[in-house]
Amino acid sequence: MSAAGASPRILLPPEGEAARLYELDASRRRGGYTALQQALALGPAEVVARVKASGLRGRGGAGFPAGTKWEFVSKAPDPVRYIVCNANEDEPGTFKDRVLMEQNPHLVLEGMALAGYAAGAREGYLYLRSEYVRSRERLRRALADAAAAGLLGDRVLGSEFSFRIHLFIGAGAYVCGEETALLESLEGRRGEPRLKPPFPTQAGLWNRPTVINNVETLASVPFIVREGPDAYQALGRDGQAGTKIYCLSGEVARPGAYELPMGATARELIFDHGGGIGDGRSLKAFAPGGAASGFLPAGKVDVPLSYEALANEGSMLGPGAVIAVSDRACMVDVALNLLRFFARESCGKCTPCRVGTEKLVTLVEGVQQGRGEPGVFSLIQELGPQMGLASICGLGQTGYNPVTTGLRWFREEFDAHLVGRCPAGVCVR
Amino acid sequence: MPDSALARILADFRGERAELLPILHRVQEAFGCISEAHQQEVARALRLPLYEVNGVVSFYTHFSKTRHGLPLRICQDLACHLRGASALIRDLGAWVRQAQGRGAELTAEPVSCLGQCDRAPAMMVGGEIITELTPQTLQAVVERLASGRPASTNGATEVGGR
């Protein structure tokens, strides 16, 4: 299907192959749980060392080195520790964890068990958003099958290591993807983020040292343990480690989840894999890293989709979700759509985010409807970064990007609305 | 006065704070809402003040304090928006109002991203995800639900997509 040819996959089943990896037998035929077996012989310190040396960074958005997190918890004085898998995938444009959990749930469970072994935890929680019905079914069955086969539970594979995984279902809140809000939710509270420090590695679930990793991060670990850090490093491009499941959505011919070398470009993703923009239209802009990353213009499609390269463009990789926007769309309308998402999902705990997200919606609604005051854009450009500085968590710290990046790259479209004109002909009044 | 169906749900739990969300999921599923009476009984069982339970119920979008009829949750976020969700949401509102006029217990509920951006536009009804919506398929979903049939024709948990 892809014009760019096959690239190595370590997370999703091989392309074109009907590998039912969600079944335990099929998973084990392809090496499922062999990394866990190996780890039990290597010892926890060596597992931590391999993950550190691999350069694996958080795939949920923050990009924190996974091995460093594991090391903190493994050396914590408190012997009661937890592993939490963050599967509250809620950001517009993001669906990679859903595809991964549906197609390869055992890989995620093996990654959690490896984290438990390395960090010295006996219990793990997988926090799954409630709308992922098929993921839930596949994970439930995978958990039962793995426990029955002695791969999870008491004395894993006959060793001294015991590890139990609990599946916890969320209740509809984007902010619970923020790690400390997720912990609050797991403890039975409103999903409002905690002030940091202390960090979850110090005082996490029930104040115990806790490793929280994204689904894709944990699923990358079995390959690292089995094949070694160098083999993992070699999968990435230009000094980037590993593979990345990029989500492609929006106005493209073939949206989907594509596992590519970390550092692939938006051009490869949108045009080679995604078949480009259909209906004779052209690419105008794209969000490189989900709703919070804001937009880059089409001229930036050759920028590698990596942590550093996107940061250098004033954007971010986030969870690796590219949303393609064609010349048919209006950037004011598109920015407003995303601002409304952040305003709706703000938990309300801190004022800069609660008030700031609403204020941005009101201001941009005014612009869209031709009621924008002359100074409105400088007000927006002042308000956004203030939210970034003063908000407690990533939602308020980044939720203004859709409009500030819109203003940066598409100022003329915003200006046109001030005089009552929508160049794309989308905004009606 | 304890609701016996609720008492049976509570009997499945140990009575710990961390069980609050799992309990509320069961209550919501059984009664279609979590009323003030339900909240009081859950608060008693977990030895929590009522405001704590109420605060959690009102925080999460999947819990509702009153019964509204079956929610037709349709995604309003960017990937779906770029593929025509705004027009679909307007249509859905009109079709649901018509169905309500004929006595059907349905509600249109625009929601945040459902994580089906590769198969946009998407909606969720009960435990069912329906993707790659068109005005025709959406209208058919409303018609089927209004006449008491399942949302999709084949009864699968996920419809559409690849």
Contacts between the chains, C-beta under 8 A, distances in Angstrom:
chain1	res1	chain2	res2	distance
A	89	B	115	5.6
A	90	B	112	6.8
A	90	B	113	6.1
A	90	B	115	6.9
A	91	B	113	6.8
A	92	B	77	4.0
A	92	B	78	4.7
A	92	B	79	6.2
A	92	B	112	7.7
A	92	B	113	4.3
A	92	B	117	7.0
A	93	B	78	6.5
A	93	B	79	5.6
A	93	B	113	7.6
A	93	B	117	5.3
A	94	B	113	7.7
A	94	B	115	6.8
A	94	B	117	7.2
A	95	B	115	4.7
A	95	B	116	6.5
A	95	B	117	5.3
A	95	B	118	5.8
A	98	B	115	5.2
A	98	B	116	8.0
A	99	B	118	7.9
A	129	B	115	6.9
A	130	B	25	7.6
A	130	B	62	5.8
A	131	B	114	5.2
A	131	B	115	6.3
A	131	B	124	5.8
A	131	B	129	7.2
A	132	B	115	6.6
A	133	B	127	5.3
A	133	B	128	7.4
A	133	B	129	6.1
A	133	B	157	5.2
A	133	B	158	6.7
A	134	B	129	7.8
A	134	B	157	6.3
A	134	B	158	5.5
A	137	B	157	7.4
A	168	B	21	7.5
A	168	B	22	7.6
A	169	B	21	7.5
A	169	B	22	7.4
A	169	B	25	6.3
A	170	B	21	7.7
A	170	B	60	7.8
A	171	B	21	5.8
A	171	B	24	7.1
A	171	B	25	6.8
A	171	B	60	3.5
A	171	B	61	7.3
A	171	B	62	4.4
A	171	B	63	6.1
A	172	B	60	5.3
A	172	B	61	3.6
A	172	B	62	4.0
A	172	B	111	7.7
A	172	B	112	7.8
A	173	B	59	6.8
A	173	B	60	5.5
A	173	B	61	6.8
A	174	B	112	6.1
A	174	B	113	7.7
A	185	B	21	6.8
A	186	B	18	6.8
A	187	B	17	6.7
A	187	B	18	5.6
A	188	B	16	7.9
A	188	B	17	4.5
A	188	B	18	4.9
A	188	B	19	6.8
A	188	B	20	3.6
A	188	B	21	6.0
A	188	B	56	7.0
A	189	B	20	7.9
A	189	B	52	7.9
A	189	B	56	6.6
A	190	B	55	5.5
A	190	B	56	5.8
A	190	B	59	4.2
A	191	B	59	6.5
A	191	B	60	7.4
A	247	B	117	6.6
A	247	B	118	7.1
A	248	B	118	7.3
A	249	B	79	4.0
A	249	B	117	3.6
A	249	B	118	5.8
A	249	B	120	6.5
A	250	B	78	7.3
A	250	B	79	5.7
A	250	B	82	4.9
A	250	B	83	7.9
A	250	B	117	7.8
A	251	B	82	5.4
A	251	B	83	7.4
A	255	B	79	7.7
A	255	B	117	6.8
A	255	B	118	4.3
A	255	B	119	7.5
A	255	B	120	7.4
A	256	B	118	4.9
A	256	B	162	7.4
A	257	B	118	6.6
A	287	B	78	7.6
A	291	B	77	7.5
A	291	B	78	6.5
A	321	B	117	7.6
A	323	B	78	5.7
A	323	B	79	5.9
A	323	B	82	7.4
A	323	B	117	7.5
A	325	B	82	6.7
A	326	B	82	8.0
A	329	B	82	6.4
A	334	B	78	6.7
A	334	B	81	7.7
A	334	B	82	7.6
A	337	B	76	7.8
A	337	B	77	6.9
A	337	B	78	5.3
A	337	B	81	4.9
A	338	B	77	7.8
A	338	B	78	5.8
A	340	B	76	7.8
A	341	B	77	5.3
A	341	B	78	7.5
A	341	B	112	6.2
A	341	B	113	7.2
A	344	B	112	6.2
A	345	B	112	6.1
A	347	B	59	7.6
